[in-house]
Structures are given as C-alpha cells and as structure tokens.
Amino acid sequence: MEGVNRLASMSGEEWLRYVVERTLSVWGSGRGGRVRRASDEPWPQKWFGIIPMGLRLWWRGRRRRKTRAPGT
C-alpha cells in the first residue's frame, strides 16, 4: 500500500515523470530480460489434464484397427 499512497500524493508532473521512467525502463530492457517458455501446452491438456490426449490416441488407434470389407 505504500506505493499507492506515494502515487496518490504525487503532483501531475511527478506522476508523468514516474510513468515515463517506468515505460522507458521496460522498453529499454528489450526482449533479453523476458523469459519465454519453450512451448505452450495444448488448451485441452491445460484445462482437463491428460485425459483428452489419451482419448484422442485411443480413438485414432481404434479407427486404424477397423477392419474393412474386401472390395470397398
């Protein structure tokens, strides 16, 4: 809460200076300061766990094992 009280007591010019300094520090850091994950997991797996992936693998395998009548 201390930061909020400090911002509330700033004058307009001080606040503008603070915002500009913060913006330039973020822009100045560039992409080097940010850490990116290797890859995002698919949303069904993220929301429902491993079950959707297991069902998909089972369904694909089931379709591949389906026997077809000769001549079709």
C-alpha positions in Angstrom: 0.0 0.0 0.0 3.0 2.3 0.5 3.4 2.6 -3.3 -0.2 3.5 -3.8 -0.1 6.2 -1.2 3.1 7.6 -2.8 1.4 7.7 -6.2 -1.6 9.4 -4.7 0.4 12.2 -3.2 2.4 13.0 -6.4 1.7 16.1 -8.4 0.9 15.7 -12.1 4.4 16.5 -13.2 5.9 14.0 -10.8 3.5 11.3 -11.8 4.2 11.9 -15.5 8.0 11.7 -14.9 7.4 8.4 -13.0 5.3 6.9 -15.8 7.9 7.9 -18.4 10.8 6.4 -16.4 8.9 3.2 -15.9 7.9 2.9 -19.6 11.5 3.6 -20.8 13.0 1.1 -18.3 10.6 -1.6 -19.7 11.3 -0.7 -23.3 15.0 -0.3 -22.7 15.3 -3.8 -21.2 14.2 -5.3 -24.6 13.5 -9.0 -25.1 16.6 -10.0 -23.3 15.0 -9.6 -19.9 12.0 -11.6 -20.7 12.0 -15.4 -20.3 9.8 -17.3 -22.7 8.6 -20.8 -22.1 9.8 -23.4 -24.6 6.2 -24.1 -25.8 2.7 -23.8 -24.5 0.7 -27.0 -23.9 -2.5 -27.5 -25.9 -5.5 -26.0 -24.2 -7.5 -29.3 -23.7 -4.5 -30.7 -21.8 -4.2 -27.5 -19.8 -7.8 -27.4 -18.9 -8.6 -31.1 -18.5 -5.3 -32.8 -17.9 -4.0 -35.9 -19.8 -7.5 -37.4 -20.3 -8.3 -35.7 -23.7 -4.9 -36.7 -25.1 -5.5 -40.3 -24.0 -8.9 -40.4 -25.6 -7.6 -38.9 -28.8 -4.9 -41.6 -29.0 -7.4 -44.3 -28.3 -9.8 -43.0 -30.9 -7.1 -42.8 -33.6 -5.9 -46.3 -32.8 -9.5 -47.6 -32.9 -10.0 -46.1 -36.4 -6.8 -47.6 -37.7 -7.6 -51.1 -36.4 -11.1 -51.1 -38.0 -11.4 -54.0 -40.5 -12.8 -53.2 -43.9 -14.8 -55.5 -46.0 -13.0 -56.7 -49.2 -13.8 -54.7 -52.3 -14.9 -51.5 -50.5 
